[in-house]
């Protein structure tokens, strides 16, 4: 029935007319939608209904989700709206479905204009109170995670919340060494900048926020881009931007890093992670650190971008860290994305275990890439993940390595065809992944390589930010029992997206410039029939992780498509891995977690971070915060001291070994993965 309805409705996306909207309203005071917005709204809704993978009607139930998404986007931490505002908005909760279909954007713009007024009032209050001399001896606290807190009943309650907010920001600056005058200067500039940003909001901003509230009701990977942001999205996709190679997104008053481009300066630094928040930007080695809290993400991006070869310094609030936590400063040299650096690379590590010397090859795969022009021309001499890894394997085998480890940490995916063909280097043939589209048609994708390029021992290392194509590859290696998967549970992104310009859906092109829509069209399934959605790949040997599934990853997204299962593909497992081997590896791993000081320290850090993340409030007492800061600094220095001693010993060992030793490496989990590969080889020999 729904398919019939869709077929009948589709022509409307081509032949509708756009009504005139709000010509009499005071456009100098209130933001209003444009004719292009009305057109785009109707096109977007119909594309989602007809082409999106999710079989769901845009009805009252979804309207309620859209409403919640929009309120969350505007004021997710309940810092601006009053309870009375929310009550007045409730009349729109179940109307947004029909209004969106009709191109009626009145509710969205009405809600936003109220929000804008509330923000302006808060900033006026803040600027009037940045000169207050706060009592930092008083014992009080700020609840910074207000998701489950009620909205303020009146202005007085909001004033108290903002008094504590300003006091917390002043205390952070005081703890960093700023005096009263400096604190006042920084906070004044911060809120004046915030005011300036609010005054720059335009109708495109409002429309994009609202339409993404609509698209995200379908799933978190379906997004709308205004014409301006669509251009930026396409430039990023082509990896042509000069800068640091990071994707930024607004996160309330912060600008958050959502993605690191393989081969970019941020990725190569090893010091920046997805979910870090940018709090300051400085130009050059000696430039003043400019506070960017409260800035728009596009303005922060403008500060970070710059000519190739120039230096930029970032001040970051680490992923998951609470406001008031210790920040980190990272120095980066701007550059174009280095395609060579984003390609697979390798190194050989020496390791002695049980009286035997091993040479292990570590193959780092940061991205699943493919040169489309070379691929289309045919032949085998074109740039791709598979071709590069094939060459690396031959080089490693020439060095007589005893085993290979593939490092897929932070690999967010890429080309599906590369995940399939790379799997074929390690598998004898057969299905690698299954894909189900919105019509429930299932396509099985086999690798074209008949016979394995590499037949020796291997393991694959993943983490929470290994996603999509990485999960397809790791899942295939695990399901075929070809190698051992080690690390953290992966992201759990098991969906496929398509990107289309909205103008593509119009038979006659108008003068209006329209945006882009990225929408989900299919789902991935492992050869076992299990979806990679939500569950991703669970390692055979799982490491302690800073990131939990409900905080980072697909499972943290309320609108994520569900996990499900289809019929298993016809495949035959290999004999490289068995339960007895995994039992031995798990036992050795647990033993090292208790005895290896580096791993013990790492577990303690993870425990501390997890405990800090559970906190919903921060103290506003100077003595308490100073003690917290001193404790963090002491732990950091203790770690550095232990690392210095360890590295000194390691370098001596490495030089006597006549090559690069495992002990040279500071990466605790990479070292553990290599040790597990040695354990794997020993367990295989005992079994044989």
Secondary structure, DSSP 8 states (H G I E B T S, - for coil): -HHHHHHHHHTHHHH-------TTS-TTTS----HHHHHHHHHHHHHHHHH-SS----SHHHHHHHHHHHHHHHHTT-SS-BHHHHHHHGGGTTTHHHHHHHT--HHHHHHHHHHHHHHHHHHHHHHHHTT----TTS--EEE---TTS--BSSHHHHHHHHHHHHHHHHHHHHHTT--HHHHHHHHHHHHHHHHHHHHT--HHHHHHHHHHHHHHHH-TT-EEE-HHHHHHHHHHHTT--EES-EEEEEETTEEEEEEE-TTSHHHHHS---TT-EEEEEEETTT---EE-TT--HHHHHHHH---TT-EEEEEEE-TT--TTS--EEEEEE-EE--TTTTS-EEEEEEEEETTEEEEEEEEE---B-B-HHHHHH-SS-S-BHHHHHHHHHHHHHHTT-SEEEEE-TT---B-HHHHHHHHHTTSSSSEEEEEEETT--EEEEE-S--S-S--S-EEEEE-TT--THHHHHHHHHHHTT-SEEEES------EEEEEEEGGGG-SS--SS---EEEEEEEEEE-TTSBB-TTT----SEE---S--TTTSSGGG-TT-----B---------SS--HHHHHHHHHHHHHHHHH-HHHHHHHHHHHHHHHHHH--EEE--HHHHHHHHHHHHHHHHHHHHHHHHHHHHHHHHHHHHTS-BGGG---HHHHHHHHHHHHHHHHHHHH-
